[in-house]
Amino acid sequence: MGCLGHEAWKRGGIGKEMSVYKHILVAVDGSEIADHALKEAIALGADMHADLRIIHVIDEVPLIVWAAAYSSLDRVRESYRKSAEKILDRAVAAAQGAGLKADSRLLDNVTFGTRVGELLTQEAVAWPADLIVIGTHGRRGFSHMVLGSVAETVVRVASTPVLLVRGQ
């Protein structure tokens, strides 16, 4: 890898110019990659005595289209909300179990044209976060073009430093 990360910082491999993060925002979606990002955020938070804000975004725009054709939007929305709350509860419990002060926010994206990554960066500014931690699948080529990337959007629009965590 081309950059020094958290482990190098812990070993003293990064000089005094290293920022100390006191408010770390981490995005979770229940995926294995998001779990890796959460673990990294917890480790950084513990080392730096930081608070964590754990975010999950329900992207309702595709749900609206899907539910209109196949089911009741209210039932689909409620199902997604319950799942998201469980994801956030587990993440907050993990952070608090590591001795961190942590809270969570469940955001809804209901506006066509608004990207999930934009909502994450808006929350980072509003809180305010010193660092955003987000997992990335590292997709390339056709799958990246079709699926896009929340992490890429965050990196492009964030005014806050961003730590990308790749899945293992």
C-alpha positions as CSV (number, residue, x, y, z in Angstrom):
1,M,0.0,0.0,0.0
2,G,1.1,3.5,-0.8
3,C,0.1,5.3,2.4
4,L,0.6,5.0,6.1
5,G,-2.6,4.0,7.9
6,H,-3.9,3.5,11.4
7,E,-1.4,0.8,12.3
8,A,1.5,3.0,11.2
9,W,0.1,5.8,13.3
10,K,-0.1,3.5,16.3
11,R,3.5,2.5,15.8
12,G,4.6,6.1,15.6
13,G,5.2,6.0,11.9
14,I,3.4,9.3,11.3
15,G,4.8,12.5,12.7
16,K,3.3,15.2,14.7
17,E,1.5,16.7,11.7
18,M,-1.0,13.8,12.1
19,S,-4.5,15.2,12.8
20,V,-6.3,13.9,15.9
21,Y,-9.9,13.1,15.1
22,K,-12.5,13.7,17.8
23,H,-15.7,13.2,15.8
24,I,-15.7,10.2,13.4
25,L,-18.7,9.6,11.2
26,V,-19.0,6.0,9.9
27,A,-21.5,4.8,7.3
28,V,-22.9,1.3,7.7
29,D,-25.3,-0.7,5.6
30,G,-25.1,-4.2,7.1
31,S,-22.6,-5.5,4.6
32,E,-19.3,-7.2,5.4
33,I,-17.4,-4.2,3.9
34,A,-19.3,-1.8,6.1
35,D,-18.5,-4.0,9.1
36,H,-14.7,-3.6,8.3
37,A,-15.2,0.1,8.1
38,L,-17.0,0.1,11.5
39,K,-14.1,-1.9,13.1
40,E,-11.6,0.6,11.7
41,A,-13.6,3.6,13.0
42,I,-13.9,1.9,16.4
43,A,-10.2,1.3,16.5
44,L,-9.4,4.9,15.5
45,G,-11.9,6.2,17.9
46,A,-10.5,4.2,20.8
47,D,-6.9,5.4,20.0
48,M,-7.9,9.0,19.6
49,H,-10.6,9.1,22.3
50,A,-13.1,10.2,19.7
51,D,-16.9,10.1,19.5
52,L,-18.6,8.1,16.8
53,R,-21.7,8.9,14.8
54,I,-22.9,5.9,12.9
55,I,-25.1,6.6,9.9
56,H,-27.3,4.4,7.7
57,V,-29.2,5.9,4.7
58,I,-32.3,4.3,3.3
59,D,-32.4,5.2,-0.3
60,E,-36.1,5.4,-0.9
61,V,-35.9,6.6,-4.5
62,P,-35.5,3.0,-6.0
63,L,-38.0,1.8,-3.4
64,I,-40.7,4.1,-4.6
65,V,-40.4,2.8,-8.1
66,W,-40.2,-0.8,-7.1
67,A,-43.0,-0.7,-4.5
68,A,-45.3,1.2,-6.9
69,A,-45.1,-1.8,-9.3
70,Y,-45.1,-4.7,-6.8
71,S,-46.2,-3.9,-3.3
72,S,-47.2,-1.3,-0.8
73,L,-44.6,1.4,-0.3
74,D,-45.5,1.7,3.4
75,R,-44.8,-2.0,4.0
76,V,-41.6,-1.9,2.1
77,R,-40.5,1.3,3.8
78,E,-41.3,-0.2,7.3
79,S,-39.4,-3.3,6.5
80,Y,-36.3,-1.4,5.4
81,R,-36.6,0.9,8.5
82,K,-36.7,-2.0,10.9
83,S,-33.7,-3.6,9.2
84,A,-31.8,-0.3,9.3
85,E,-32.5,0.2,13.0
86,K,-31.1,-3.3,13.8
87,I,-28.0,-2.5,11.8
88,L,-27.5,0.8,13.7
89,D,-28.3,-0.8,17.1
90,R,-25.6,-3.5,16.5
91,A,-23.1,-0.9,15.4
92,V,-23.7,1.4,18.3
93,A,-23.4,-1.6,20.8
94,A,-20.1,-2.5,19.2
95,A,-18.7,1.0,19.6
96,Q,-20.0,1.4,23.1
97,G,-18.6,-2.1,24.0
98,A,-15.2,-0.7,23.0
99,G,-15.7,2.2,25.5
100,L,-16.6,4.8,22.9
101,K,-19.4,7.4,23.1
102,A,-21.5,6.6,20.0
103,D,-24.8,7.6,18.6
104,S,-26.6,6.9,15.4
105,R,-28.7,8.6,12.7
106,L,-31.0,7.0,10.2
107,L,-31.4,9.2,7.1
108,D,-33.9,8.9,4.4
109,N,-33.1,9.8,0.8
110,V,-36.5,10.6,-0.8
111,T,-35.4,13.1,-3.4
112,F,-34.7,12.1,-7.0
113,G,-31.3,13.3,-8.0
114,T,-29.8,13.2,-4.5
115,R,-27.1,10.7,-4.0
116,V,-26.5,8.8,-0.7
117,G,-23.0,10.0,-0.6
118,E,-24.2,13.6,-0.7
119,L,-26.4,12.9,2.4
120,L,-23.5,11.4,4.2
121,T,-21.3,14.5,3.6
122,Q,-24.1,16.8,4.6
123,E,-24.4,14.9,7.9
124,A,-20.6,15.2,8.3
125,V,-20.8,19.0,8.0
126,A,-23.9,19.3,10.3
127,W,-22.5,17.2,13.1
128,P,-19.5,18.2,12.6
129,A,-17.2,15.3,11.8
130,D,-13.5,15.5,11.6
131,L,-13.3,12.3,9.6
132,I,-15.6,10.1,7.5
133,V,-15.0,6.4,7.4
134,I,-16.7,4.4,4.7
135,G,-16.2,1.0,3.2
136,T,-15.6,0.5,-0.5
137,H,-16.1,-2.5,-2.7
138,G,-13.4,-1.3,-5.1
139,R,-15.6,-2.1,-8.1
140,R,-14.2,-1.2,-11.5
141,G,-15.3,-1.3,-15.1
142,F,-18.9,-2.2,-16.0
143,S,-20.1,-3.0,-12.5
144,H,-18.8,0.4,-11.2
145,M,-20.5,2.2,-14.1
146,V,-23.8,0.5,-13.5
147,L,-23.8,0.5,-9.7
148,G,-21.9,3.7,-9.1
149,S,-20.2,4.2,-5.8
150,V,-21.3,5.9,-2.6
151,A,-17.7,6.0,-1.4
152,E,-16.6,7.7,-4.7
153,T,-19.3,10.4,-4.2
154,V,-18.2,11.0,-0.6
155,V,-14.6,11.4,-1.7
156,R,-15.6,13.8,-4.5
157,V,-17.9,16.1,-2.5
158,A,-16.7,15.9,1.1
159,S,-14.9,18.8,2.7
160,T,-14.0,16.5,5.6
161,P,-11.1,14.0,5.3
162,V,-12.3,10.5,4.2
163,L,-10.9,7.1,5.1
164,L,-11.8,4.4,2.6
165,V,-11.7,0.8,4.0
166,R,-11.5,-2.0,1.5
167,G,-13.1,-5.4,2.2
168,Q,-10.7,-8.2,2.9
